[in-house]
């Protein structure tokens, strides 16, 4: 949603804030060059969904003046594992909660939203953090919001164009990770898993591969998100999957390191 209508008032800048129960990250962009200007990560510890967001985020808004600068466009990205993709042919906006009840605990008081991925004939149904949205309404007035996995899956589908072989992507966050299997711009599987150990991580990858009849000796696995070559998660996957690699982010032309581009892959593609 555009903040200003007058060309004179336009800043040609965009603010994207990715929020989770561990904290927030944000990036600012030059909308003419379509390049990030700043990238910041603010950890506030593991918090409850009932925590007073205004107390947790107030310090961030005090310490980072970029959050209070003027922007033409503001987008809030909700990062959680409370989402599922639904083909357009099976989608009915009146029954959003019913799609989620199969993979997460749904309450009558939950608020549901969805992002349309029109190019791929599907919608991502999810539960946004309503208390966080309310906080940002007080800060910004108007903004757009979407789910992190809508951005992630759309980008992975884009990069899989003209690729006939099935590939598994794994996007790692602090407490959960997503497995996305794609073949020639077709989403074959999306699921999210909680994990605590590298063994958990490996188990769900191999279990998913088995369900899809993907041979660990031959299928390609690409890793992105909060993971680095040589850490415990990478080493565990490398030990049991022959073709494992960190996702190539060399096409993301900015001043950040490959590690930063992978960790903030969603935010920087928002």
C-alpha positions as CSV (number, residue, x, y, z in Angstrom):
1,X,0.0,0.0,0.0
2,X,1.5,3.3,-1.1
3,X,2.2,5.8,1.7
4,X,2.3,9.0,-0.4
5,X,0.5,10.0,-3.6
6,X,2.4,13.1,-4.5
7,X,5.5,12.6,-6.7
8,X,7.2,15.4,-4.8
9,X,6.7,13.6,-1.6
10,X,8.0,10.2,-2.8
11,X,11.2,8.9,-1.2
12,X,11.7,6.0,-3.7
13,X,12.5,3.9,-0.6
14,X,10.9,0.8,0.8
15,X,11.1,-0.7,4.2
16,X,10.6,-4.5,4.8
17,X,10.4,-5.9,8.3
18,X,10.5,-9.7,8.9
19,X,9.0,-10.6,12.3
20,X,9.2,-13.9,14.3
21,X,9.0,-14.9,17.9
22,X,12.8,-14.6,18.1
23,X,13.0,-11.0,17.0
24,X,13.0,-9.0,13.8
25,X,15.1,-8.2,10.8
26,X,14.6,-5.3,8.5
27,X,16.0,-4.0,5.2
28,X,15.5,-0.8,3.4
29,X,15.6,-0.6,-0.4
30,X,16.2,1.9,-3.2
31,X,13.1,1.2,-5.3
32,X,14.5,2.8,-8.4
33,X,17.7,0.6,-8.5
34,X,15.8,-2.2,-6.7
35,X,18.8,-2.6,-4.3
36,X,19.0,-3.0,-0.5
37,X,20.5,0.0,1.3
38,X,20.6,-1.4,4.9
39,X,20.1,-4.8,6.5
40,X,19.8,-5.3,10.3
41,X,19.0,-8.2,12.5
42,X,17.6,-7.6,16.0
43,X,17.3,-10.6,18.4
44,X,15.0,-10.2,21.4
45,X,15.1,-13.8,22.6
46,X,12.5,-16.4,22.4
47,X,9.2,-14.8,23.3
48,X,5.6,-15.9,23.8
49,X,3.0,-15.0,21.3
50,X,1.1,-13.3,24.2
51,X,4.1,-11.0,25.0
52,X,3.6,-7.3,24.9
53,X,5.0,-6.5,21.5
54,X,5.2,-2.8,22.2
55,X,7.6,-3.4,25.0
56,X,9.8,-5.8,22.9
57,X,9.9,-3.7,19.8
58,X,10.1,-0.2,21.4
59,X,13.8,-0.5,21.9
60,X,14.4,-1.4,18.3
61,X,12.5,1.6,17.1
62,X,14.5,3.8,19.5
63,X,17.9,2.4,18.4
64,X,17.3,2.2,14.7
65,X,16.2,5.5,13.2
66,X,15.8,3.8,9.8
67,X,12.6,2.3,11.2
68,X,11.1,5.7,11.6
69,X,12.2,7.3,8.3
70,X,9.8,8.0,5.5
71,X,9.0,5.3,3.0
72,X,6.7,5.0,-0.1
73,X,6.2,1.3,0.7
74,X,6.2,-0.7,3.9
75,X,5.8,-4.5,4.0
76,X,5.7,-6.7,7.1
77,X,6.8,-10.3,6.6
78,X,5.4,-12.8,9.1
79,X,7.8,-15.7,9.7
80,X,6.3,-18.8,11.3
81,X,5.3,-22.3,10.5
82,X,1.6,-21.6,10.6
83,X,1.0,-21.8,6.8
84,X,0.0,-24.1,4.0
85,X,-0.3,-23.8,0.2
86,X,-3.6,-24.5,-1.4
87,X,-4.2,-24.9,-5.2
88,X,-6.5,-22.2,-6.6
89,X,-8.9,-24.9,-7.8
90,X,-9.5,-26.1,-4.2
91,X,-9.4,-22.6,-2.6
92,X,-12.3,-20.9,-1.0
93,X,-11.7,-17.7,0.9
94,X,-14.7,-18.6,3.3
95,X,-12.9,-21.6,4.7
96,X,-9.3,-20.4,5.4
97,X,-9.1,-22.1,8.8
98,X,-10.1,-25.5,7.5
99,X,-6.9,-25.7,5.3
100,X,-4.7,-25.2,8.3
101,X,-6.4,-27.5,10.7
102,X,-4.6,-30.5,9.2
103,X,-1.1,-29.3,10.1
104,X,-1.4,-26.9,13.0
105,X,-3.6,-26.3,16.0
106,X,-6.3,-23.9,15.0
107,X,-8.5,-21.9,17.5
108,X,-11.8,-20.1,16.9
109,X,-10.2,-16.8,17.8
110,X,-7.4,-17.1,15.2
111,X,-7.2,-14.6,12.4
112,X,-6.4,-16.1,9.0
113,X,-4.9,-14.4,5.9
114,X,-3.7,-15.6,2.5
115,X,-1.3,-14.5,-0.2
116,X,-2.1,-15.2,-3.8
117,X,0.6,-16.7,-6.0
118,X,-1.3,-16.1,-9.2
119,X,1.5,-17.1,-11.5
120,X,1.5,-20.5,-10.0
121,X,-2.3,-21.0,-9.4
122,X,-2.1,-21.3,-5.6
123,X,-2.6,-19.4,-2.4
124,X,-0.6,-19.5,0.9
125,X,-3.0,-19.6,3.8
126,X,-1.5,-18.6,7.1
127,X,-2.0,-17.1,10.6
128,X,-0.3,-13.7,10.9
129,X,0.9,-12.3,14.3
130,X,-2.1,-10.0,14.8
131,X,-0.6,-8.3,17.9
132,X,2.5,-7.4,15.8
133,X,0.3,-6.0,13.0
134,X,-1.6,-3.9,15.5
135,X,1.7,-2.5,16.8
136,X,2.8,-1.6,13.2
137,X,-0.5,0.1,12.5
138,X,0.3,2.4,15.5
139,X,3.8,3.0,14.0
140,X,3.1,3.3,10.3
141,X,-0.7,3.7,9.8
142,X,-0.8,1.6,6.6
143,X,1.4,-1.2,5.2
144,X,1.2,-4.4,3.3
145,X,1.9,-7.8,5.0
146,X,2.6,-11.2,3.7
147,X,4.0,-14.6,4.9
148,X,7.7,-15.3,4.6
149,X,7.0,-18.6,2.8
150,X,5.0,-16.9,0.1
151,X,8.2,-15.0,-0.9
152,X,10.4,-18.1,-0.4
153,X,8.3,-20.5,-2.5
154,X,7.6,-17.9,-5.3
155,X,11.4,-17.2,-5.6
156,X,12.3,-20.9,-5.6
157,X,9.7,-21.6,-8.3
158,X,11.1,-18.7,-10.4
159,X,14.7,-20.1,-10.3
160,X,13.5,-23.6,-11.2
161,X,12.3,-22.6,-14.6
162,X,13.3,-25.0,-17.4
163,X,14.8,-27.4,-14.8
164,X,13.3,-30.9,-15.5
165,X,14.9,-32.7,-12.5
166,X,13.3,-32.7,-9.1
167,X,15.2,-30.7,-6.5
168,X,14.8,-30.4,-2.8
169,X,15.3,-27.0,-1.1
170,X,15.6,-26.7,2.6
171,X,15.2,-23.2,4.3
172,X,16.5,-23.1,7.8
173,X,15.2,-20.9,10.6
174,X,16.0,-20.8,14.3
175,X,13.5,-23.4,15.5
176,X,12.0,-24.8,12.3
177,X,12.8,-25.4,8.7
178,X,10.9,-25.8,5.4
179,X,11.3,-28.5,2.8
180,X,10.2,-27.5,-0.7
181,X,10.4,-29.9,-3.6
182,X,10.1,-28.4,-7.1
183,X,10.3,-29.7,-10.6
184,X,10.1,-27.3,-13.6
185,X,8.2,-24.6,-11.7
186,X,5.8,-27.0,-10.2
187,X,5.5,-27.3,-6.4
188,X,5.5,-31.0,-5.5
189,X,5.8,-30.7,-1.8
190,X,6.0,-28.0,0.9
191,X,6.1,-28.8,4.6
192,X,7.5,-27.2,7.8
193,X,9.2,-29.1,10.6
194,X,10.3,-28.1,14.1
195,X,13.7,-29.3,15.1
196,X,16.1,-29.1,18.0
197,X,19.1,-31.2,16.9
198,X,20.9,-32.0,13.7
199,X,19.5,-35.5,13.9
200,X,16.0,-34.1,13.8
201,X,17.0,-32.1,10.7
202,X,18.3,-35.2,8.9
203,X,15.4,-37.4,9.9
204,X,12.8,-35.1,8.3
205,X,14.9,-34.7,5.1
206,X,15.4,-38.4,4.6
207,X,11.7,-39.2,5.6
208,X,10.5,-36.7,3.0
209,X,12.8,-38.1,0.4
210,X,11.5,-41.6,1.1
211,X,7.9,-40.5,0.7
212,X,8.7,-38.9,-2.7
213,X,10.9,-41.8,-3.7
214,X,13.9,-39.6,-4.0
215,X,17.2,-41.5,-3.7
216,X,19.7,-39.9,-1.4
217,X,22.4,-41.1,-3.8
218,X,21.0,-39.0,-6.7
219,X,18.6,-36.2,-5.8
220,X,19.9,-32.7,-5.4
221,X,19.5,-30.9,-2.1
222,X,20.1,-27.1,-1.8
223,X,20.3,-25.4,1.6
224,X,19.4,-21.8,2.3
225,X,18.5,-19.7,5.4
226,X,20.3,-19.8,8.7
227,X,22.8,-22.5,7.8
228,X,26.5,-22.3,6.8
229,X,28.8,-24.8,5.2
230,X,30.5,-26.9,8.0
231,X,28.0,-26.3,10.7
232,X,26.3,-29.3,12.4
233,X,23.2,-29.2,10.2
234,X,25.2,-29.0,7.0
235,X,27.6,-31.7,8.1
236,X,24.7,-34.1,9.0
237,X,23.0,-33.6,5.6
238,X,26.4,-33.9,3.8
239,X,27.0,-37.2,5.4
240,X,23.8,-38.9,4.2
241,X,22.9,-37.0,1.0
242,X,25.4,-37.3,-1.8
243,X,24.5,-34.1,-3.8
244,X,24.1,-31.4,-1.1
245,X,25.1,-27.8,-1.7
246,X,24.6,-24.4,-0.3
247,X,22.2,-22.4,-2.6
248,X,23.9,-20.3,-5.1
249,X,23.2,-16.6,-4.2
250,X,25.8,-15.1,-6.5
251,X,23.0,-13.5,-8.5
252,X,22.0,-11.3,-5.6
253,X,24.1,-8.3,-6.5
254,X,24.6,-6.3,-3.3
255,X,27.3,-5.6,-0.7
256,X,26.4,-8.4,1.6
257,X,28.3,-11.7,2.1
258,X,27.0,-15.0,0.8
259,X,26.2,-16.1,4.3
260,X,24.1,-12.9,4.9
261,X,22.3,-13.3,1.6
262,X,21.4,-16.9,2.4
263,X,20.3,-16.1,6.0
264,X,18.2,-13.2,4.8
265,X,17.2,-14.7,1.5
266,X,13.5,-14.0,2.1
267,X,13.8,-10.5,3.4
268,X,16.1,-9.4,0.6
269,X,13.7,-10.8,-2.0
270,X,10.7,-9.1,-0.4
